[in-house]
Amino acid sequence: MIRCKEIFRYFFGWFKFFLNGIRLKLMSHKSIELENQALRSIVALAWLAQQKGTIPKPKTDQLFRDQWVYFSKRFSEWKSALAFFKPETVIGWHKTAFKFFWALKSKRRGRPKISRKTIALIKRIYRENPLLSPEKIYERLIELNIIDAPQPNTIAKYIPKLRKPPSEKRQQTWKTFLANHRKGIWAMDFFVVPTLKLRFLYVLLILSHDRRKIEHVAVTAHPTSAWVAHQIREATPFGTNPEYLLHDNDGIFTAKDFQEFLANSKIQSLRTSFHSPWQNGICERAVGILRRELLDHIIPLNEKHLEYLLREYIEKYYNPVRTHQGINCQTPILSEKPPETLVADTVLQSEPILGGLYHCYRKAA
């Protein structure tokens, strides 16, 4: 019985030998090379295991596991070359290698770093304009047509502090009305400024809703309805009258002679409700801008001095330079945009305004 088994094993061995020879004839040269490499790695592992005395369960290193993950993807009959491990073990090695690969690749998270030149440009603009918020600095960069300008959240990391403007409340009905009629709407309002001698001066502000442009500003110590009517004439030369004029219920604005003047000028008066400054929100916001960006940082000496400061701020900065979110981060007076450039290729020339309180930037030719 034992002799028959040995004979069977002998002929079965030769049968397998001939089948493997036929298989080798049918295999491609590349497959033969892969099988040869796989078998060589098994022989090398067995030799190392014999040297260390760990034949029953040889220990593998990372290189061996990575090689067999490669064989499993490139060699279709890789399972037949395994001598010490199960196919599930190699599949487990592949999963481990997959996790390790993507763990390394995922280490680089977050936004890309910005260059030192960009940081220096942000700090320069903030140093020369310390009242600007990150949003305003971003709008200035966009206005200069710098295509790789960082976002406001990134800009905020490189300036000392954030100034949060007060929230502005608006009613839906007025917002809809102003959006539909803004091209023909002007608004006006008074605000008070104390002088060096602790006296009060009254500033009349007139602006258009379409581009947030300040059309006219005037200063007086004794406002009257006749004086306001004269300022309206100066603000509307050559018949450029608005269709509507929005104002509050100040006694000067509601005076009979002033209302008759508006009617004769074909300007329809729009009054806000009592104790409802948000209904003239655009004008109120402009007054707040003038206070925060100019009047909180100077002490006017007299009427002439205050009027000079207001006109320089409005004519050189507010209308031509300062951007507004309400008009898509543009300036009230549109100017031709410079060509697109990267931060690294941008050289700015600055012009001081109000003694350096603000600066106007232009790209150097």
C-alpha positions as CSV (number, residue, x, y, z in Angstrom):
1,M,0.0,0.0,0.0
2,I,2.8,2.4,0.9
3,R,4.6,1.5,-2.3
4,C,1.6,2.3,-4.4
5,K,1.3,5.8,-2.8
6,E,5.0,6.5,-3.5
7,I,4.5,5.5,-7.2
8,F,1.4,7.7,-7.4
9,R,3.3,10.6,-6.0
10,Y,6.2,10.0,-8.3
11,F,4.1,10.0,-11.5
12,F,1.9,12.9,-10.2
13,G,5.0,14.9,-9.6
14,W,6.2,14.3,-13.2
15,F,2.7,15.2,-14.5
16,K,2.8,18.5,-12.6
17,F,6.3,19.1,-14.0
18,F,5.0,18.7,-17.6
19,L,2.0,20.9,-16.9
20,N,4.2,23.6,-15.5
21,G,6.4,23.4,-18.6
22,I,3.3,23.8,-20.9
23,R,2.2,26.7,-18.7
24,L,5.6,28.4,-19.0
25,K,5.4,28.0,-22.8
26,L,2.1,29.8,-22.8
27,M,3.0,32.5,-20.4
28,S,4.4,35.8,-21.6
29,H,8.0,36.8,-20.9
30,K,6.9,39.5,-18.4
31,S,4.8,37.1,-16.4
32,I,7.7,34.7,-16.2
33,E,9.9,37.5,-14.9
34,L,7.4,38.4,-12.2
35,E,7.0,34.8,-11.1
36,N,10.7,34.4,-10.9
37,Q,11.0,37.5,-8.8
38,A,8.2,36.3,-6.5
39,L,9.8,32.9,-6.0
40,R,13.2,34.5,-5.4
41,S,11.6,36.6,-2.6
42,I,10.1,33.5,-1.0
43,V,13.5,31.7,-1.2
44,A,15.2,34.7,0.3
45,L,12.7,34.8,3.1
46,A,13.0,31.1,3.8
47,W,16.8,31.4,4.0
48,L,16.6,34.4,6.4
49,A,14.1,32.5,8.5
50,Q,16.4,29.5,8.7
51,Q,19.3,31.6,9.8
52,K,17.2,33.2,12.6
53,G,15.4,29.9,13.5
54,T,11.9,31.1,12.7
55,I,10.9,28.7,9.9
56,P,7.4,27.9,11.2
57,K,6.4,31.5,11.0
58,P,9.0,33.8,9.3
59,K,8.9,37.5,10.1
60,T,8.6,39.9,7.1
61,D,9.8,43.4,6.8
62,Q,8.1,46.4,5.0
63,L,10.0,45.9,1.8
64,F,8.9,42.3,1.5
65,R,5.2,43.2,2.1
66,D,5.3,46.1,-0.4
67,Q,6.9,43.7,-3.0
68,W,4.1,41.2,-2.6
69,V,1.4,43.9,-2.8
70,Y,3.1,44.8,-6.2
71,F,3.1,41.2,-7.3
72,S,-0.6,40.8,-6.4
73,K,-1.5,43.7,-8.7
74,R,0.8,42.8,-11.6
75,F,1.1,38.9,-11.5
76,S,-2.3,37.1,-12.1
77,E,-1.1,33.8,-10.5
78,W,0.5,35.2,-7.5
79,K,-1.4,33.0,-5.1
80,S,0.3,29.9,-6.4
81,A,3.7,31.3,-5.5
82,L,2.9,31.8,-1.8
83,A,4.7,29.4,0.5
84,F,4.3,30.8,4.0
85,F,1.3,33.1,3.9
86,K,-2.3,33.1,2.9
87,P,-3.7,35.4,0.1
88,E,-5.8,37.2,2.8
89,T,-2.5,38.2,4.5
90,V,-1.2,39.9,1.3
91,I,-4.5,41.7,0.8
92,G,-4.2,42.9,4.4
93,W,-0.7,44.2,3.6
94,H,-2.2,46.1,0.6
95,K,-4.8,47.8,2.8
96,T,-2.1,48.8,5.3
97,A,0.0,50.3,2.5
98,F,-3.1,52.1,1.1
99,K,-3.8,53.7,4.5
100,F,-0.1,54.6,5.0
101,F,0.1,56.2,1.5
102,W,-2.9,58.4,2.0
103,A,-2.0,59.3,5.5
104,L,1.3,60.8,4.1
105,K,-0.5,62.5,1.2
106,S,-3.1,64.1,3.5
107,K,-0.7,65.8,5.8
108,R,-0.7,68.9,3.7
109,R,-4.0,70.5,4.7
110,G,-5.4,74.0,4.7
111,R,-4.9,76.9,2.4
112,P,-1.6,77.4,0.6
113,K,0.9,79.7,2.2
114,I,1.2,83.2,0.9
115,S,4.6,84.7,0.0
116,R,6.5,87.1,2.2
117,K,6.1,89.9,-0.3
118,T,2.3,89.6,-0.1
119,I,2.5,89.8,3.7
120,A,4.7,92.8,3.5
121,L,2.3,94.5,1.1
122,I,-0.6,93.8,3.5
123,K,1.3,95.2,6.4
124,R,2.3,98.3,4.5
125,I,-1.2,99.1,3.5
126,Y,-2.4,98.6,7.0
127,R,0.5,100.6,8.5
128,E,-0.3,103.5,6.3
129,N,-4.1,103.1,6.7
130,P,-4.6,101.8,10.3
131,L,-8.4,102.4,10.1
132,L,-9.0,99.9,7.2
133,S,-10.6,96.6,8.0
134,P,-9.4,93.3,6.3
135,E,-12.4,93.5,3.9
136,K,-11.3,97.1,2.9
137,I,-7.7,96.0,2.4
138,Y,-8.9,93.1,0.2
139,E,-11.1,95.5,-1.8
140,R,-8.2,97.8,-2.3
141,L,-6.1,94.9,-3.7
142,I,-8.9,93.9,-6.0
143,E,-9.3,97.5,-7.1
144,L,-5.6,97.5,-8.0
145,N,-6.3,94.3,-10.1
146,I,-3.9,92.0,-8.1
147,I,-5.2,88.6,-9.2
148,D,-3.6,86.6,-6.4
149,A,-4.8,88.8,-3.5
150,P,-5.5,86.7,-0.3
151,Q,-9.0,86.7,1.1
152,P,-10.1,88.9,4.1
153,N,-9.8,86.0,6.6
154,T,-6.2,85.5,5.6
155,I,-5.4,89.2,5.6
156,A,-6.8,89.4,9.2
157,K,-4.0,87.1,10.4
158,Y,-1.4,89.7,9.5
159,I,-2.9,92.9,11.0
160,P,-2.9,93.6,14.8
161,K,-6.6,93.9,15.4
162,L,-10.0,93.9,13.8
163,R,-12.5,96.8,14.0
164,K,-16.0,95.5,13.8
165,P,-18.4,98.1,12.4
166,P,-21.8,98.4,14.0
167,S,-24.5,96.3,12.5
168,E,-27.0,98.1,10.3
169,K,-30.8,97.4,10.4
170,R,-33.0,97.8,7.4
171,Q,-36.6,97.1,6.8
172,Q,-37.5,95.0,3.8
173,T,-40.0,97.4,2.4
174,W,-37.5,100.3,2.3
175,K,-34.8,98.1,0.9
176,T,-37.0,97.1,-2.0
177,F,-38.0,100.7,-2.6
178,L,-34.5,102.0,-2.6
179,A,-33.2,99.1,-4.9
180,N,-35.9,99.9,-7.5
181,H,-35.5,103.7,-7.4
182,R,-31.8,104.2,-6.4
183,K,-30.8,105.8,-9.6
184,G,-33.1,108.7,-9.0
185,I,-32.8,109.0,-5.3
186,W,-30.6,111.4,-3.3
187,A,-30.5,111.6,0.4
188,M,-29.4,114.4,2.8
189,D,-28.9,114.8,6.5
190,F,-27.4,117.1,9.1
191,F,-24.8,116.1,11.7
192,V,-22.9,118.2,14.3
193,V,-19.2,118.6,14.7
194,P,-17.6,120.3,17.8
195,T,-14.7,122.7,17.1
196,L,-11.5,123.5,19.1
197,K,-13.4,126.3,20.9
198,L,-16.1,123.8,21.9
199,R,-18.6,125.4,19.5
200,F,-20.9,123.4,17.2
201,L,-20.8,123.4,13.4
202,Y,-23.6,121.8,11.3
203,V,-22.6,119.8,8.3
204,L,-25.1,119.1,5.4
205,L,-24.4,115.9,3.6
206,I,-26.0,115.2,0.2
207,L,-25.3,111.9,-1.6
208,S,-26.8,109.7,-4.4
209,H,-28.0,106.2,-3.7
210,D,-26.9,104.8,-7.1
211,R,-23.1,104.9,-6.6
212,R,-23.0,106.0,-2.9
213,K,-21.3,109.2,-4.2
214,I,-21.3,112.3,-2.0
215,E,-22.6,114.9,-4.3
216,H,-22.2,117.9,-2.0
217,V,-21.1,118.9,1.5
218,A,-21.4,122.2,3.2
219,V,-20.7,123.6,6.7
220,T,-22.4,126.4,8.6
221,A,-22.9,127.5,12.2
222,H,-26.5,128.7,11.6
223,P,-28.5,126.4,9.3
224,T,-31.7,127.7,7.8
225,S,-34.1,126.5,5.1
226,A,-33.0,129.2,2.7
227,W,-29.3,128.1,3.2
228,V,-30.3,124.5,2.5
229,A,-32.2,125.5,-0.6
230,H,-29.1,127.3,-1.8
231,Q,-26.9,124.2,-1.2
232,I,-29.4,122.1,-3.3
233,R,-28.9,124.6,-6.2
234,E,-25.1,124.3,-5.9
235,A,-25.4,120.5,-5.9
236,T,-27.6,120.3,-9.0
237,P,-26.1,122.5,-11.7
238,F,-27.4,122.5,-15.3
239,G,-30.7,120.9,-14.2
240,T,-29.2,117.6,-12.8
241,N,-32.0,117.2,-10.3
242,P,-32.8,113.9,-8.7
243,E,-36.3,112.5,-8.9
244,Y,-36.6,111.9,-5.1
245,L,-34.9,113.6,-2.1
246,L,-34.9,111.5,1.1
247,H,-34.6,113.3,4.4
248,D,-35.8,113.1,8.0
249,N,-38.3,115.3,9.8
250,D,-36.0,118.1,10.8
251,G,-37.8,121.4,11.0
252,I,-35.6,122.9,8.3
253,F,-36.4,120.1,5.8
254,T,-40.1,120.2,6.5
255,A,-40.4,124.0,6.4
256,K,-43.0,125.3,4.0
257,D,-40.6,127.5,1.9
258,F,-38.2,124.6,1.5
259,Q,-40.9,122.2,0.4
260,E,-42.1,124.8,-2.1
261,F,-38.6,125.1,-3.4
262,L,-38.4,121.3,-4.0
263,A,-41.8,121.3,-5.7
264,N,-40.7,124.1,-8.0
265,S,-37.5,122.2,-8.8
266,K,-39.6,119.1,-9.6
267,I,-38.0,117.1,-6.8
268,Q,-40.3,114.9,-4.8
269,S,-39.7,115.0,-1.0
270,L,-39.6,111.7,0.8
271,R,-39.8,111.9,4.6
272,T,-38.7,109.1,6.9
273,S,-40.9,108.0,9.8
274,F,-40.4,109.6,13.2
275,H,-37.5,108.0,15.2
276,S,-36.6,105.8,12.2
277,P,-33.0,106.6,11.1
278,W,-32.7,103.3,9.4
279,Q,-35.1,104.4,6.7
280,N,-32.3,106.8,5.6
281,G,-29.7,104.1,6.1
282,I,-27.3,105.0,3.3
283,C,-27.0,108.6,4.4
284,E,-26.6,107.6,8.0
285,R,-23.9,105.1,7.1
286,A,-22.0,107.8,5.2
287,V,-22.2,110.0,8.2
288,G,-20.8,107.2,10.3
289,I,-18.0,106.7,7.8
290,L,-17.1,110.4,8.0
291,R,-17.0,110.3,11.8
292,R,-15.0,107.0,12.1
293,E,-12.5,107.7,9.3
294,L,-12.1,111.5,9.5
295,L,-13.7,113.4,12.3
296,D,-12.7,111.1,15.1
297,H,-9.0,111.8,14.2
298,I,-8.9,115.5,13.8
299,I,-10.0,118.6,15.7
300,P,-11.4,121.3,13.4
301,L,-10.4,124.8,14.2
302,N,-13.2,126.7,12.6
303,E,-15.8,126.5,9.8
304,K,-13.3,127.0,7.0
305,H,-10.9,124.4,8.3
306,L,-13.6,121.8,8.7
307,E,-14.9,122.4,5.2
308,Y,-11.4,122.1,3.8
309,L,-10.9,118.7,5.6
310,L,-14.2,117.4,4.4
311,R,-13.7,118.4,0.8
312,E,-10.2,116.9,0.6
313,Y,-11.4,113.6,2.2
314,I,-14.4,113.4,-0.2
315,E,-12.8,114.6,-3.4
316,K,-9.4,112.8,-3.0
317,Y,-10.4,109.6,-1.1
318,Y,-14.1,108.8,-0.5
319,N,-15.4,109.3,-4.1
320,P,-12.4,108.2,-6.2
321,V,-10.6,105.7,-4.0
322,R,-12.7,104.2,-1.2
323,T,-14.5,101.0,-2.2
324,H,-18.1,100.0,-1.1
325,Q,-19.6,96.5,-0.7
326,G,-23.0,97.9,-1.7
327,I,-21.7,98.6,-5.2
328,N,-19.7,95.3,-5.7
329,C,-16.5,96.6,-4.1
330,Q,-16.2,99.5,-6.5
331,T,-15.6,103.2,-6.0
332,P,-18.3,105.8,-6.3
333,I,-16.4,107.4,-9.2
334,L,-15.4,104.6,-11.6
335,S,-11.8,104.7,-12.9
336,E,-10.0,102.6,-15.5
337,K,-8.7,99.4,-14.0
338,P,-4.9,98.7,-14.3
339,P,-3.7,95.5,-16.0
340,E,-3.7,92.3,-14.0
341,T,-0.5,91.5,-12.2
342,L,0.8,89.1,-9.5
343,V,1.9,90.4,-6.1
344,A,5.5,89.5,-6.9
345,D,5.4,91.7,-10.0
346,T,3.5,94.7,-8.5
347,V,5.2,97.9,-7.6
348,L,2.9,100.5,-5.9
349,Q,3.3,104.2,-5.8
350,S,1.4,105.9,-2.9
351,E,0.1,109.4,-2.6
352,P,-0.7,110.7,1.0
353,I,-4.1,112.1,1.7
354,L,-4.9,114.3,4.7
355,G,-1.3,114.4,5.8
356,G,-0.9,110.6,5.5
357,L,-4.1,109.6,7.3
358,Y,-4.9,107.7,4.1
359,H,-3.0,106.9,0.9
360,C,-4.0,106.5,-2.7
361,Y,-2.2,103.7,-4.6
362,R,-1.3,103.3,-8.2
363,K,0.8,100.8,-10.0
364,A,4.1,102.0,-11.2
365,A,4.5,101.9,-15.0
